[in-house]
């Protein structure tokens, strides 16, 4: 795979790009770990490959055999959804360094099989906030947080492109 994502986040602009690329990533609670002794928070995400979508990364033709999106039961399609060349997902590792403390909202650590849907990542003074659907969040605190992101393995096809109802907010 030559288009593998591999990013070292050095500023807020990099973090915004990573947040956009990881939007709608699926993360199982058991695939997240705070390594307090190493001041590191790691996770593995199942990310949708947004880079295949023309509305995100320029004018690319859709694959002829891939649907634009799931068709609602009334048979109508959403004209605001642009086609993707192909719908794919890939495993992606994230490593946040310099983490002094982790705080959570709406995360039950005993529900190891629960899957969270990442909406976005934002920086706050002295922290990075991972915002998930369902009023769930993880706050990583530390004075000098750095981050690395890297795809792991090959992408695989999926038939669904993530969508959000109009007006939905984090």
N, CA, C and O of each residue as an XYZ file, in Angstrom:
680
protein
N       0.852     -1.178      0.000
C       0.000      0.000      0.000
C       0.887      1.226      0.000
O       1.578      1.475      0.988
N       0.892      1.995     -1.065
C       1.784      3.139     -1.167
C       1.205      4.397     -0.544
O       1.961      5.309     -0.211
N      -0.114      4.481     -0.375
C      -0.748      5.683      0.150
C      -1.024      5.584      1.641
O      -1.974      6.187      2.140
N      -0.207      4.834      2.349
C      -0.396      4.656      3.784
C      -0.252      5.973      4.525
O       0.683      6.734      4.275
N      -1.173      6.240      5.430
C      -1.126      7.438      6.260
C      -0.051      7.259      7.325
O      -0.031      6.259      8.042
N       0.838      8.235      7.418
C       1.858      8.243      8.463
C       2.153      9.707      8.766
O       2.735     10.414      7.943
N       1.746     10.159      9.959
C       1.837     11.574     10.299
C       2.425     11.741     11.693
O       2.079     11.010     12.621
N       3.299     12.693     11.821
C       3.785     13.144     13.128
C       3.163     14.519     13.340
O       3.453     15.455     12.595
N       2.324     14.639     14.337
C       1.617     15.884     14.604
C       2.553     16.820     15.365
O       3.002     16.512     16.469
N       2.838     17.973     14.749
C       3.736     18.938     15.392
C       3.039     20.255     15.730
O       3.582     21.054     16.493
N       1.846     20.496     15.177
C       1.148     21.747     15.483
C      -0.360     21.531     15.363
O      -0.828     20.443     15.029
N      -1.101     22.597     15.644
C      -2.568     22.506     15.613
C      -3.104     22.200     14.220
O      -4.118     21.516     14.082
N      -2.427     22.705     13.184
C      -2.861     22.426     11.813
C      -2.752     20.930     11.504
O      -3.651     20.352     10.893
N      -1.661     20.313     11.925
C      -1.508     18.861     11.747
C      -2.625     18.112     12.472
O      -3.178     17.146     11.947
N      -2.950     18.567     13.684
C      -3.988     17.903     14.463
C      -5.350     18.019     13.778
O      -6.151     17.086     13.830
N      -5.615     19.155     13.139
C      -6.873     19.326     12.408
C      -6.950     18.359     11.229
O      -8.013     17.802     10.955
N      -5.836     18.157     10.534
C      -5.806     17.217      9.418
C      -6.063     15.800      9.934
O      -6.865     15.064      9.359
N      -5.389     15.424     11.008
C      -5.566     14.088     11.584
C      -7.013     13.916     12.046
O      -7.602     12.852     11.855
N      -7.582     14.947     12.647
C      -8.969     14.879     13.088
C      -9.903     14.621     11.907
O     -10.821     13.807     12.006
N      -9.669     15.315     10.786
C     -10.512     15.131      9.600
C     -10.376     13.726      9.025
O     -11.370     13.108      8.645
N      -9.161     13.226      8.964
C      -8.912     11.899      8.402
C      -9.499     10.808      9.301
O      -9.932      9.765      8.812
N      -9.512     11.048     10.610
C     -10.011     10.045     11.550
C     -11.491     10.201     11.888
O     -12.021      9.431     12.689
N     -12.166     11.181     11.291
C     -13.589     11.341     11.556
C     -14.297     10.033     11.216
O     -14.044      9.426     10.176
N     -15.168      9.622     12.090
C     -15.962      8.396     11.943
C     -15.164      7.114     12.154
O     -15.642      6.026     11.832
N     -13.948      7.233     12.694
C     -13.194      6.026     13.037
C     -13.927      5.282     14.149
O     -14.528      5.895     15.032
N     -13.869      3.964     14.094
C     -14.488      3.110     15.104
C     -13.386      2.565     16.003
O     -12.396      2.012     15.524
N     -13.571      2.729     17.315
C     -12.542      2.328     18.269
C     -13.190      1.521     19.383
O     -14.074      2.006     20.089
N     -12.741      0.292     19.525
C     -13.244     -0.557     20.600
C     -12.532     -0.149     21.893
O     -11.330      0.117     21.886
N     -13.269     -0.100     22.986
C     -12.680      0.315     24.258
C     -11.472     -0.555     24.606
O     -10.494     -0.050     25.158
N     -11.521     -1.835     24.298
C     -10.382     -2.718     24.599
C      -9.149     -2.399     23.752
O      -8.061     -2.895     24.044
N      -9.301     -1.575     22.704
C      -8.175     -1.204     21.840
C      -7.576      0.145     22.217
O      -6.863      0.756     21.421
N      -7.870      0.612     23.444
C      -7.279      1.844     23.974
C      -6.571      1.523     25.274
O      -7.042      0.708     26.068
N      -5.424      2.176     25.488
C      -4.670      1.886     26.713
C      -3.863      3.109     27.131
O      -3.186      3.729     26.311
N      -3.943      3.448     28.413
C      -3.093      4.491     28.988
C      -1.927      3.798     29.671
O      -2.117      3.021     30.606
N      -0.731      4.078     29.204
C       0.492      3.520     29.773
C       1.112      4.599     30.661
O       1.994      5.343     30.231
N       0.640      4.671     31.899
C       1.010      5.761     32.809
C       2.516      5.861     33.013
O       3.062      6.964     33.028
N       3.193      4.732     33.169
C       4.636      4.742     33.386
C       5.411      5.314     32.208
O       6.513      5.835     32.380
N       4.844      5.219     31.022
C       5.487      5.748     29.806
C       4.897      7.093     29.389
O       5.340      7.695     28.411
N       3.878      7.569     30.148
C       3.186      8.829     29.832
C       2.664      8.814     28.387
O       2.817      9.775     27.633
N       2.044      7.687     28.042
C       1.614      7.447     26.664
C       0.185      6.905     26.662
O      -0.183      6.090     27.509
N      -0.620      7.373     25.690
C      -1.954      6.850     25.459
C      -1.978      6.339     24.034
O      -1.676      7.081     23.100
N      -2.336      5.069     23.858
C      -2.332      4.458     22.526
C      -3.703      3.886     22.216
O      -4.460      3.508     23.111
N      -4.003      3.832     20.928
C      -5.248      3.204     20.500
C      -5.099      2.733     19.066
O      -4.250      3.212     18.314
N      -5.948      1.782     18.710
C      -6.052      1.313     17.333
C      -7.462      1.613     16.867
O      -8.438      1.218     17.506
N      -7.563      2.317     15.743
C      -8.851      2.713     15.196
C      -9.099      2.008     13.866
O      -8.167      1.695     13.125
N     -10.345      1.774     13.589
C     -10.795      1.261     12.303
C     -11.311      2.501     11.574
O     -12.446      2.925     11.788
N     -10.465      3.083     10.705
C     -10.834      4.371     10.104
C     -11.370      4.214      8.694
O     -10.922      3.357      7.932
N     -12.344      5.061      8.359
C     -12.860      5.140      6.998
C     -11.839      5.930      6.180
O     -11.337      6.950      6.652
N     -11.526      5.485      4.974
C     -10.511      6.138      4.130
C     -11.138      7.312      3.374
O     -11.500      7.184      2.204
N     -11.263      8.444      4.046
C     -11.862      9.640      3.451
C     -11.068     10.140      2.255
O     -11.617     10.838      1.403
N      -9.792      9.799      2.174
C      -8.962     10.265      1.062
C      -9.433      9.710     -0.286
O      -8.995     10.188     -1.332
N     -10.314      8.715     -0.275
C     -10.876      8.174     -1.515
C     -12.074      8.978     -2.016
O     -12.611      8.674     -3.081
N     -12.495      9.984     -1.280
C     -13.722     10.712     -1.592
C     -13.425     12.033     -2.286
O     -12.616     12.829     -1.810
N     -14.088     12.257     -3.418
C     -13.829     13.451     -4.222
C     -14.220     14.730     -3.505
O     -13.599     15.770     -3.727
N     -15.234     14.680     -2.649
C     -15.653     15.896     -1.967
C     -14.668     16.301     -0.873
O     -14.731     17.421     -0.365
N     -13.775     15.413     -0.516
C     -12.789     15.720      0.505
C     -11.443     16.061     -0.125
O     -10.801     17.032      0.275
N     -11.011     15.270     -1.108
C      -9.660     15.389     -1.645
C      -9.613     15.619     -3.147
O      -8.738     15.073     -3.818
N     -10.517     16.401     -3.687
C     -10.439     16.736     -5.109
C     -11.349     15.878     -5.962
O     -12.057     15.004     -5.462
N     -11.319     16.140     -7.248
C     -12.227     15.504     -8.186
C     -11.700     14.159     -8.642
O     -10.861     14.089     -9.541
N     -12.191     13.076     -8.021
C     -11.820     11.725     -8.405
C     -13.089     11.003     -8.807
O     -14.096     11.117     -8.109
N     -13.079     10.267     -9.898
C     -14.302      9.556    -10.301
C     -14.639      8.442     -9.328
O     -13.751      7.811     -8.755
N     -15.914      8.209     -9.149
C     -16.356      7.110     -8.297
C     -16.135      5.794     -9.025
O     -16.179      5.736    -10.254
N     -15.900      4.758     -8.267
C     -15.786      3.431     -8.864
C     -17.161      3.062     -9.415
O     -18.162      3.248     -8.724
N     -17.235      2.543    -10.642
C     -18.541      2.287    -11.262
C     -19.372      1.252    -10.532
O     -20.600      1.290    -10.616
N     -18.742      0.319     -9.814
C     -19.499     -0.729     -9.153
C     -19.794     -0.432     -7.684
O     -20.347     -1.284     -6.987
N     -19.433      0.764     -7.197
C     -19.684      1.107     -5.807
C     -20.863      2.064     -5.721
O     -20.924      3.027     -6.486
N     -21.792      1.826     -4.817
C     -22.912      2.749     -4.661
C     -22.429      4.068     -4.075
O     -21.428      4.105     -3.360
N     -23.143      5.159     -4.379
C     -22.780      6.442     -3.803
C     -22.911      6.410     -2.297
O     -22.091      6.997     -1.592
N     -23.911      5.745     -1.800
C     -24.171      5.675     -0.375
C     -25.288      4.668     -0.158
O     -25.939      4.252     -1.117
N     -25.518      4.272      1.081
C     -26.679      3.425      1.327
C     -27.948      4.190      0.942
O     -28.065      5.384      1.221
N     -28.879      3.515      0.313
C     -30.108      4.162     -0.116
C     -31.129      4.041      1.001
O     -31.387      2.937      1.481
N     -31.724      5.174      1.433
C     -32.747      5.109      2.475
C     -33.933      4.270      2.031
O     -34.101      3.995      0.843
N     -34.749      3.870      2.985
C     -35.886      2.995      2.680
C     -36.876      3.647      1.717
O     -37.624      2.946      1.035
N     -36.892      4.992      1.651
C     -37.817      5.642      0.722
C     -37.249      5.709     -0.696
O     -37.909      6.226     -1.597
N     -36.026      5.192     -0.907
C     -35.414      5.120     -2.224
C     -34.700      6.375     -2.672
O     -34.089      6.378     -3.740
N     -34.755      7.450     -1.887
C     -34.110      8.701     -2.267
C     -32.641      8.688     -1.844
O     -32.268      8.047     -0.862
N     -31.818      9.407     -2.604
C     -30.419      9.571     -2.224
C     -30.191     11.000     -1.787
O     -30.922     11.905     -2.192
N     -29.195     11.204     -0.975
C     -28.858     12.528     -0.458
C     -27.944     13.213     -1.464
O     -26.818     12.756     -1.659
N     -28.382     14.298     -2.116
C     -27.569     14.953     -3.144
C     -26.325     15.637     -2.578
O     -25.437     16.019     -3.340
N     -26.244     15.798     -1.249
C     -25.059     16.443     -0.670
C     -23.900     15.471     -0.503
O     -22.781     15.894     -0.213
N     -24.147     14.173     -0.681
C     -23.094     13.173     -0.537
C     -22.437     12.948     -1.888
O     -23.091     12.510     -2.835
N     -21.159     13.243     -1.979
C     -20.400     13.058     -3.212
C     -19.864     11.633     -3.280
O     -19.707     10.983     -2.247
N     -19.586     11.146     -4.470
C     -19.097      9.777     -4.612
C     -17.650      9.627     -4.144
O     -16.884     10.590     -4.096
N     -17.309      8.407     -3.806
C     -15.938      8.027     -3.483
C     -15.468      7.084     -4.580
O     -16.278      6.397     -5.202
N     -14.151      7.051     -4.819
C     -13.617      6.077     -5.777
C     -13.955      4.678     -5.310
O     -14.358      3.823     -6.099
N     -13.784      4.453     -4.016
C     -14.076      3.169     -3.407
C     -14.243      3.421     -1.914
O     -13.605      4.313     -1.354
N     -15.094      2.642     -1.277
C     -15.266      2.747      0.167
C     -14.332      1.729      0.808
O     -14.423      0.531      0.540
N     -13.435      2.219      1.658
C     -12.480      1.340      2.335
C     -12.309      1.763      3.781
O     -12.565      2.909      4.151
N     -11.872      0.817      4.583
C     -11.461      1.062      5.967
C     -10.077      0.444      6.145
O      -9.683     -0.470      5.421
N      -9.354      0.970      7.129
C      -8.014      0.467      7.429
C      -7.765      0.639      8.925
O      -8.279      1.570      9.545
N      -6.972     -0.264      9.498
C      -6.576     -0.101     10.893
C      -5.533      1.005     10.977
O      -4.647      1.104     10.128
N      -5.647      1.825     11.997
C      -4.769      2.980     12.147
C      -4.379      3.094     13.620
O      -5.241      3.097     14.498
N      -3.084      3.187     13.882
C      -2.594      3.333     15.244
C      -2.335      4.791     15.584
O      -1.803      5.541     14.766
N      -2.712      5.191     16.793
C      -2.431      6.534     17.306
C      -1.657      6.398     18.597
O      -1.962      5.550     19.436
N      -0.654      7.242     18.748
C       0.140      7.258     19.964
C       0.292      8.708     20.417
O       0.892      9.526     19.720
N      -0.253      9.014     21.584
C      -0.104     10.338     22.188
C       0.949     10.239     23.279
O       0.830      9.409     24.181
N       1.972     11.070     23.207
C       3.067     11.074     24.184
C       2.937     12.294     25.088
O       2.324     13.291     24.705
N       3.509     12.220     26.280
C       3.497     13.342     27.214
C       2.195     13.450     27.983
O       1.806     14.544     28.393
N       1.519     12.332     28.185
C       0.224     12.327     28.857
C       0.420     12.129     30.362
O       0.938     11.101     30.799
N       0.004     13.116     31.143
C       0.111     13.042     32.595
C      -1.134     12.429     33.230
O      -1.053     11.782     34.274
N      -2.293     12.637     32.588
C      -3.548     12.146     33.140
C      -4.563     11.957     32.026
O      -4.550     12.675     31.026
N      -5.446     10.977     32.214
C      -6.541     10.727     31.272
C      -7.855     10.826     32.038
O      -8.027     10.202     33.085
N      -8.768     11.611     31.503
C     -10.110     11.737     32.083
C     -11.111     11.304     31.007
O     -10.901     11.535     29.816
N     -12.195     10.676     31.449
C     -13.199     10.216     30.485
C     -14.585     10.692     30.887
O     -14.853     10.978     32.054
N     -15.459     10.769     29.890
C     -16.881     11.053     30.113
C     -17.657     10.040     29.276
O     -17.507      9.986     28.056
N     -18.477      9.250     29.933
C     -19.319      8.300     29.225
C     -18.610      7.035     28.774
O     -19.147      6.294     27.951
N     -17.416      6.768     29.293
C     -16.660      5.566     28.919
C     -16.636      4.615     30.108
O     -16.043      4.922     31.142
N     -17.277      3.469     29.963
C     -17.266      2.435     30.996
C     -16.155      1.449     30.640
O     -16.298      0.660     29.706
N     -15.061      1.492     31.377
C     -13.904      0.641     31.098
C     -14.233     -0.847     31.185
O     -13.516     -1.672     30.619
N     -15.303     -1.193     31.884
C     -15.697     -2.608     31.981
C     -16.382     -3.095     30.714
O     -16.465     -4.300     30.480
N     -16.875     -2.166     29.891
C     -17.551     -2.520     28.633
C     -16.509     -2.605     27.519
O     -16.550     -1.836     26.559
N     -15.582     -3.541     27.658
C     -14.420     -3.652     26.771
C     -14.801     -3.848     25.308
O     -14.030     -3.471     24.425
N     -15.961     -4.422     25.027
C     -16.385     -4.667     23.650
C     -17.124     -3.498     23.014
O     -17.409     -3.526     21.817
N     -17.436     -2.477     23.795
C     -18.171     -1.318     23.262
C     -17.324     -0.602     22.215
O     -16.115     -0.440     22.378
N     -17.973     -0.181     21.148
C     -17.287      0.533     20.066
C     -17.705      1.990     20.091
O     -18.893      2.312     20.112
N     -16.712      2.863     20.088
C     -16.944      4.305     20.073
C     -16.693      4.834     18.666
O     -15.802      4.356     17.963
N     -17.494      5.834     18.260
C     -17.318      6.462     16.951
C     -16.714      7.847     17.156
O     -17.340      8.725     17.750
N     -15.496      8.034     16.660
C     -14.789      9.295     16.817
C     -15.391     10.366     15.913
O     -15.517     10.161     14.705
N     -15.758     11.495     16.487
C     -16.286     12.607     15.705
C     -15.184     13.597     15.353
O     -15.072     14.021     14.202
N     -14.364     13.971     16.346
C     -13.231     14.849     16.059
C     -12.262     14.900     17.233
O     -12.552     14.440     18.338
N     -11.099     15.479     16.945
C     -10.044     15.661     17.937
C      -9.761     17.155     17.999
O      -9.640     17.817     16.967
N      -9.656     17.683     19.221
C      -9.343     19.105     19.349
C      -8.328     19.325     20.464
O      -8.233     18.548     21.413
N      -7.581     20.401     20.316
C      -6.598     20.772     21.334
C      -7.204     21.836     22.233
O      -7.865     22.766     21.771
N      -6.967     21.679     23.511
C      -7.323     22.674     24.514
C      -6.041     23.016     25.259
O      -5.069     22.265     25.170
N      -6.006     24.112     25.982
C      -4.789     24.421     26.754
C      -4.426     23.256     27.682
O      -5.198     22.889     28.568
N      -3.246     22.686     27.465
C      -2.763     21.588     28.294
C      -3.455     20.262     28.083
O      -3.338     19.369     28.922
N      -4.183     20.108     26.972
C      -4.917     18.857     26.763
C      -5.269     18.646     25.297
O      -5.272     19.579     24.494
N      -5.565     17.389     24.975
C      -6.152     17.009     23.695
C      -7.438     16.276     24.034
O      -7.462     15.418     24.916
N      -8.510     16.621     23.323
C      -9.816     16.052     23.580
C     -10.260     15.204     22.400
O     -10.297     15.676     21.264
N     -10.598     13.944     22.676
C     -11.166     13.039     21.678
C     -12.670     13.028     21.917
O     -13.129     12.590     22.972
N     -13.438     13.507     20.941
C     -14.891     13.612     21.072
C     -15.531     12.483     20.270
O     -15.250     12.313     19.084
N     -16.389     11.720     20.927
C     -17.069     10.590     20.310
C     -18.568     10.842     20.252
O     -19.089     11.695     20.971
N     -19.257     10.099     19.397
C     -20.717     10.157     19.339
C     -21.283      9.698     20.685
O     -20.625      8.972     21.431
N     -22.489     10.123     20.977
C     -23.147      9.685     22.204
C     -22.668     10.402     23.451
O     -22.681      9.819     24.535
N     -22.244     11.656     23.325
C     -21.802     12.458     24.467
C     -20.700     11.760     25.266
O     -20.723     11.736     26.497
N     -19.743     11.199     24.542
C     -18.614     10.490     25.133
C     -17.334     11.214     24.749
O     -17.199     11.685     23.620
N     -16.390     11.304     25.689
C     -15.138     11.994     25.400
C     -14.007     11.436     26.244
O     -14.217     10.886     27.325
N     -12.796     11.597     25.712
C     -11.580     11.264     26.447
C     -10.691     12.498     26.396
O     -10.395     13.021     25.322
N     -10.270     12.954     27.571
C      -9.408     14.131     27.684
C      -8.024     13.664     28.107
O      -7.847     13.091     29.182
N      -7.045     13.919     27.242
C      -5.648     13.575     27.509
C      -4.954     14.841     27.981
O      -4.893     15.823     27.241
N      -4.430     14.834     29.203
C      -3.826     16.031     29.778
C      -2.323     15.883     29.883
O      -1.805     14.817     30.214
N      -1.628     16.986     29.592
C      -0.174     17.031     29.693
C       0.335     18.341     29.122
O      -0.306     18.923     28.247
N       1.475     18.812     29.602
C       1.977     20.117     29.158
C       2.512     20.128     27.729
O       2.414     21.153     27.054
N       3.067     19.032     27.254
C       3.672     18.969     25.917
C       3.258     17.687     25.210
O       4.059     16.761     25.086
N       2.035     17.628     24.754
C       1.510     16.423     24.117
C       1.930     16.393     22.654
O       1.775     17.373     21.925
N       2.463     15.254     22.245
C       2.770     15.022     20.832
C       1.970     13.794     20.383
O       1.457     13.033     21.203
N       1.880     13.625     19.081
C       1.063     12.535     18.550
C       1.682     11.989     17.276
O       2.235     12.737     16.470
N       1.584     10.683     17.105
C       1.940     10.014     15.852
C       0.760      9.162     15.424
O       0.069      8.565     16.249
N       0.544      9.120     14.111
C      -0.565      8.368     13.533
C      -0.017      7.566     12.359
O       0.725      8.093     11.531
N      -0.389      6.285     12.292
C       0.101      5.467     11.179
C      -0.879      4.354     10.859
O      -1.344      3.635     11.744
N      -1.186      4.226      9.556
C      -1.998      3.105      9.106
C      -1.211      1.815      9.292
O       0.013      1.786      9.170
N      -1.946      0.751      9.590
C      -1.328     -0.558      9.815
C      -1.995     -1.565      8.891
O      -3.198     -1.804      8.994
N      -1.229     -2.147      8.001
C      -1.782     -3.146      7.099
C      -2.473     -2.534      5.901
O      -2.358     -1.340      5.623
N      -3.191     -3.389      5.203
C      -3.871     -3.003      3.968
C      -5.326     -2.639      4.246
O      -5.944     -3.210      5.144
N      -5.879     -1.695      3.486
C      -7.298     -1.391      3.626
C      -8.149     -2.519      3.058
O      -7.682     -3.323      2.251
N      -9.414     -2.565      3.494
C     -10.350     -3.545      2.973
C     -11.621     -2.813      2.535
O     -11.948     -1.764      3.088
N     -12.327     -3.349      1.563
C     -13.544     -2.679      1.076
C     -14.674     -2.755      2.094
O     -14.790     -3.710      2.863
N     -15.485     -1.735      2.072
C     -16.709     -1.703      2.863
C     -17.802     -1.146      1.964
O     -17.508     -0.434      1.004
N     -19.031     -1.453      2.255
C     -20.125     -0.983      1.401
C     -20.758      0.308      1.904
O     -21.610      0.874      1.218
N     -20.367      0.788      3.080
C     -21.023      1.945      3.676
C     -20.070      3.113      3.864
O     -18.944      2.949      4.332
N     -20.539      4.282      3.496
C     -19.840      5.533      3.787
C     -20.525      6.160      5.002
O     -21.750      6.289      5.014
N     -19.762      6.551      6.020
C     -20.395      7.175      7.190
C     -21.177      8.427      6.798
O     -20.766      9.189      5.922
N     -22.295      8.618      7.456
C     -23.138      9.794      7.238
C     -23.644     10.288      8.574
O     -23.744      9.530      9.539
N     -23.960     11.560      8.617
C     -24.540     12.152      9.815
C     -25.829     12.836      9.409
O     -25.875     13.490      8.367
N     -26.874     12.702     10.204
C     -28.108     13.426      9.900
C     -27.824     14.924      9.842
O     -27.005     15.431     10.610
N     -28.495     15.633      8.938
C     -28.314     17.071      8.838
C     -28.619     17.709     10.183
O     -29.606     17.369     10.835
N     -27.758     18.641     10.592
C     -27.960     19.348     11.839
C     -27.356     18.650     13.034
O     -27.405     19.204     14.132
N     -26.778     17.443     12.884
C     -26.187     16.745     14.001
C     -24.913     17.449     14.430
O     -24.095     17.815     13.586
N     -24.734     17.642     15.714
C     -23.524     18.280     16.239
C     -22.897     17.386     17.282
O     -23.541     16.502     17.847
N     -21.629     17.639     17.522
C     -20.901     16.841     18.511
C     -21.307     17.217     19.915
O     -20.796     16.648     20.879
